[in-house]
Amino acid sequence: MISVFDMFSVGIGPSSSHTVGPMRAAKAFCEQLTATHLIAQVDKVTVELFGSLGQTGKGHGTGKAIILGLLGHEPETINSKQINGILNQIHNEQSLNLNNQKVIQFPNQGSITFHRRKSLPQHANALTIHGFSQEQHLISQTYFSIGGGFIIKEEDFEKQKSAALLDNQPTPVFNFSSAKQLLEICKEHGLSISAVMLKNEQVIEPQEKVIKNLWHIWQVMSESVKTGIESEGILPGGLKVTRRAPALHRRLQTEQTNDPMVAMDWVNLFALAVNEENAAGGRVVTAPTNGAAGIIPAVLSYFDKFVKPLDPNTASRFLLTAAAIGILYKKNASISGAEVGCQGEVGVACSMAAGALTEIMGGTVESVENAAEIGMEHNLGLTCDPVGGLVQVPCIERNAMGAIKAINASRLALRGTGQQKVSLDKVIKTMWDTGNDMKSKYKETARGGLAVNIIEC
């Protein structure tokens, strides 16, 4: 089963596929060395990045993430405030402590290779890590970073692509692979979508712990909003993008207005704050990716501020419903911008948020499905074209737009008749087909769209 905590995990920016996934891959490689008793022999490690990782990995901080993973760090637990100090030390000393067990040389030149014109056939995000002893090759392992921080070994790719599951995972109480199946389960058992997900989660943890852990996810989201609002300055990477959230917050706090659309300004603020923090490499929740990490926190913050203060039960219902929708995209399409464009990131997050908001606003399971469908329908074809390979332009504003769309999709569904012509399953298939038809230059390669029509300065 895919858990809600697979869809929502705490990590660091700026990208789940380019930062979180590669960090996990490097950590997994270290664990493999330890398990096979090779770590004592290894005195050199090199890394090759292919496809989108090779093309935009420098702007996404992929090399830095791999170094942190080789040190033994994990995205969920690393202190983002210490990262620059750690990386500066390794750069100066040109060595690293492999899995915190053995110091090896790690030259600034040649240790990590960004292949800009080489790809592996299985997936657009690929990396191979090599271990050597006295220049003799010992071991190589290829990983695919398939979006949302999920990684798959090359030898497991065909078996695990659809779900990215580990062996010996528990069997869910309610197994569903389509929205049609999910709705049938809900109707047969008289359950909401969140209740179905909660039953499944209880196979792993008791209900009280699931709700507690989901409340923690919301607290991290809320903290990323707060940190983004409080942090001034220029985002790293060379585009010289100024953080907008602090100034917007001051203006909203002080201005007196009767504008009925002011709630929209606050939603924009919440989304901008999170994604500016993500672009700075700060701590965010992958939801379901880092590039789209601001949409779900913004919609939840909207509910908290303008509808009703959040409590653990409401927050958990929202996140469980959102995760169920995200799982459908993960199983039947993709949440990777490198595979299907930004429709797989911002589009999926918008769909998840729209359906989840509808549930906690009292909508039926049919209206939840309708809202999720609307959220994606109007993101179909959205390209991934990051200027400079950075998750800044247009990514930050896209999260604000995605959050607004999610709220509107929910409102349309709640006031609809339930007789929509397009089902969620159909729109998921359409998104997948569209992604497959999309030229590679529009899939996180920074070789098309805004990425080539905006002057970097």
N, C-alpha and C positions, 0 to 999 in steps of 0.2 A: 504494500500500500504506500501511497505518497501521503505524507503527513502534512498537517497545517504548518508544522515547524520546518518542513522542507521548503514550503512556499514562502515562509516568513522567517528569515534568519538574520541575526545581528552580524554586521560586518563593517568593512571600511570602504570608502569610495576610491575611485569614481565609477567602477564598473563591476558588476557581478560576474560577467563572462571574461573580462580582461584583467580583473584584479582578484576578486574573491576565488574564482575557479582556479586560476594558475597558482595562487598561494596554497590552496588545498592540494593541488597536484604535487607541488614541490614538497609539502609536508608528507603526503602519501609516499613519495619516492624515498624520503628519509626513513619512514617507517618500514618500507620494504627492505632497505639496506640493513636496518637493524634486525628485522625478522630473519633475514637470510645470512646474517653474521658477516656481511660484506663491508660494513661501515668501518671496521678497523683497517681494511685494506685500501679503501678509497682515499686518494690524496688529491684528486682533481675532479671537478664536476663542470660540465658544460651544458648549455641549454639552447635548443633551436626553437624558434617561434615561426609558425606557418599561417598562411591565409590572413584573416583579419587581425590575428594576434601579431603577425609580423608587420602588417601594413599600418596599423594604428596603435600598436602596443606601447610605443614610446609616449604618445600623448595620454594614454590610459593608465600609465604607471605599471605596466605588466612586468617589466624587469624588476622594479622595486618590490612588487608583490612576491615574485619568485624568490628573491633573496630572503625576504622575511620568512617564507615557507621553508626554505633550506635551513634557516636557523632554528626551525621548529615551532614558529609562531602560527597561530590560527586566527582567521579573521574575526571570529566571535569574541575572542578574549584579548587580543592585542590592544594596548593603550595607544590610540592614534596620536596622542601628544608626544610620544617617545619615538615615533617612526623616523623623523628627520635626523635625530641624533644617532640612531642605530645605523642608518644608511650612510651618514657622513663618516662614521668611524670605519665602516667596511670599505668605503671609497678611499679613505686615506691610508688604511693599512693593507688594502688589496688582499684580504683574507677574511674567512668567516668560520664560525664554529658550527660545523655541520650537525644539525639536530641537537645542538648543545652537548655534543659528545666528542667531537674531534675537530681541531683547527686545520683547515686546508687553505691553500692559496686560491684566491679568486680574483684574478687580474681584471682591471677595469676594461681592458680591450680583449675581446675574444671569448669571454666567459658566456655571454648571452648574444646570440645571433638573431637579428630580426630579418627574416626572409620576406622581402617585399613582393617577390614575384613567384614564390613557391607556395603551393597549397597541397594538402592531403585530401584524397577523394571523399573520405567519409564525412567530414564536417569542416566548416570554414574556420573554426577556432581550434587549432591543434598545437601541441608542443611536445617535444621529445627531450628527455633529460638523460644524459650519459654520465656514467661513472668510470673513472680510470684509476689504475694503480701503476705507478712508474711508467706512464704513457701507454700501458697496455689496457685495452678495452676490457672492462669487467661486466658492465650491465647497461642496458638502455631500456627506457620505458616511455611509450607514447600515450598521451592523454588527450581527450577532447573536452573542451569547456563548452557545454551545450546550452548555456544560459541559466540565469538565476543562481549561479554558483555551483551548479551540478557538474560533476566530472565523471568521465567514463574512460577506463583503460581501453586501449586499441583492441585487445583480444576479446573484450566484452561488449564491443560497440553494437554489433547486430542484435545481441540478446537483450541489451539494456537500453537501447536508444529511446524506446517509447516511454519508459518510466524512470530510467536511471536508478533502478533499485539495487540494493545490496542483497546478497544471498541471505536466506533465513529470516526474511522480514515477516512479521505477523500478517495473518489474513484478516482483512477488514470484515466487520459485521455485515455491512452493505457494500457490495462491490458494484461500481458503476463506471462505465467508460464513455457514456454519452449523456447529454442533457435529457434526452427522452427517458433513458433508464433511471436517471436521478429523480425526475418528476414522478415516474411510476412508483418508485420506492416510497417517495414522500406521501403519495396518495394512498397507497396500499396500507401503510403503517400509521397514517395520520400524523406525520412528522414534518417539521420545517426542514429546510436544507441545512441549517446550522445544527439542528438536532441529529440529523443523519451523520454529519461529520463528527459531532461529539461522540456518538456511539462508536464510530470507527476509532477515534482517538483513545477511547477508554480500553481498547485492546492493548495499548501501550502503557498508558498512565491512568490513574483514577481521575474522576471528573474534577475533583477539587484542585488537583495539581495542573490539569490541562488549563482550567480557567485562570489559575494563578500565573502560569507561564504565559498565557495570552495577554493577561494584564501587564506583565513585564514587557512584552513586545510593544504594546501601546505606550508604555512609559518611555521606552527608548525612542519611539517615533516622536512622542511629545517633546522629549529632550532635544531631539535633532531640530525640531521647529524652533525651540527656545534658543539653542546655540546658534542657529542660522540667523535669527533675529538680532542677536547680541554681537555677532562677529562682523567687524568692519574690514574694509581693505580690498585688495586686488586678488583675484583668483590666480593660482599658479598655472604655468603652462605657456605663457608668452602672448596670449591674446589680449591681455590687460583688461579683462572683464571685471568691472567693479561690482561688488556685492550690492544688490539693490534692496534686500529685505530690511536692513536696519533703518534706512531713510523712509521707506514705505511705512514701516511700523510707527515711527515717530509721527508721521503725517496723519495716519489713521487714529492715533491716540489723541491728537490735539485738535483736529478739525471738527467743527460743528456743522452737521449736514443733515438734511432731510431726504437725501438721495435714497430712494428705495433699493438701489442696486449696490449699496455699500457692502452688503454681505459678499458680493462677488470680489470686491477688493481684498477682503480678508482671506478668502479662499486662495486668491492669487498669492497673497503674502505667505500663507502657510506652505504652499507648494514651492515657491521661490526659495524660501528659507531652507527647506530640506535639501533641495537640489544644489543650492550654492554650497551647503555644507558637504554634500557628496562630492562635488567638483573639487573641493579643497582637500579631499582625502579623509574627511571626518567620519564619525561613527553614525551609521544609518541602518535601517532595516531593509534588506532586500525584499522588494514587494511588487511584483515577483522578481524584478531585477533592480540593479542600482540606478540605471539610467532612467527608470520610471519610479524611483523610490518616493517621490513627493506626492503622488496622486492619492494613494490610500490615506496617508497621514493628513493631507489637506481636507479630504472629505470627512474623515472622522473628527477632525478639529472643527469643521463647519457644524457638524451635528452637536458637538460638545458646547460650542459657543452660541449657536442660534436656535437649536431645537430643544435639547435637554442635556444637562451635565452627564457625562459618561460614567457608568459604573462597570465593575468587572463583568457582570452578566451581559450587558449590552455590547461592550467592546468585544467580548468573546464571540457573541452571536455574529457580529459584523465580520470579524476575521475568519471565523469558520465558514461563513457563506462565501466570502471572497476567495478563500482557499479552494473550496469545492469548484468554483468557476475556473480558477486558475489551473486546477488539475485537469479539467477537460481540455484546455488549450495545450497543456503539457503532453497529454496522452495522444491527442489527435492532430496537433500542429506543432507549434514551437513558441518558446518565449525568448528566442535569441535574435537580436537585431542583425547579427552576422548571417543568420540563416533566412530570415523572412522580412528584414527591414524593421523600422520602428513600430509598425503595426503590431509586431510581436512583443513589444515592450510597453510603450505608452498605450497602444490600443488594448492590450490585454489588461493592463492595470486599470484603465478606464472602465472596461467591461466588468472586471472584478468589483471595483468600487461602486459602480452603478447598481449591480445586483445586490451587493451587501447593504447599501443604504436603503434600498427598497425593502429588504427584510426588516430592518430595525425601525422603519417607518410604518410597519404594519401591513406590508404588501403580501399577497398570496404567493405561493410558489410559482404560479404562472406569471405573475407580474415581475417576480425576481428574474425569471428566465428571459422575459421580454426586455427588461432593463439592461441585462447583460448583453443581449443581442443588439440593442440600439447602441450601446456603448462602443461595440466593435464595428458595427455597420458603417459608422461615420468616421472611422479611422482606417478603413480598408485602403490599401495602397500607400500608407504612410511610409516614407523612405527613411533610412538611417544614414544621415549625411553630415556627421560632426565636423565642423570647421577645425582644421588643424589636428584632427583625430582626438579632440578633447571633448569631454562630456559637458559642454558649456553652451555653445551656440550650434543649433537651436534648442538643445536638449532641456535647458532649464525652463525656458518659457513654454515648451511643449508640455511640461508637467502641469503648469498652471492651466493651460488650455484643456488638458486631459481631465483635470479635476472638475473644471466648470462643465465640461461635456458629461461627465459622470453624474453630476447632480441633476442636470437637465434631462438626461436619459431616464433617471429614476422618476422624475416628476412626470415625464411623458407616459411612462409605464403605469404609474399609480393612477393616472387619470384616463388611462386607456380602457378599451373594452375587453382586452385579452384575446382579440381575434387577429393578431398580427399575421402577416403573410410570410415572414421570414423567421425561421426557428434559430435558436442558438447553435444547434448542430450544423445547420446549413451555413451560417455565417462563419463558424470555425473552419469548415471545409473550404469556404471561399477565401478566407484569409490565408490558409495553407497553399491553395492553388495560386493565389496572387503572389505570394512570396516565392514560389517556385518559378513563376514567370518573370519575376523582377530581375533586372540585370544586376550582376554582382557589384557594379559600381555604386549601387544604391543600398548596399547592405554593409554598413559599418566599415567600408574600406577607405572612406574619405577621398574617393576618386570620382564622385558625382554629386549633383545637386548643389546645395549651398556650400558644400566643402570646397568646390572648385570655382564658385562664382563670388565668393567673399574674399576680399584681400585681407590677409593676416597682417596685423599691425599691433 
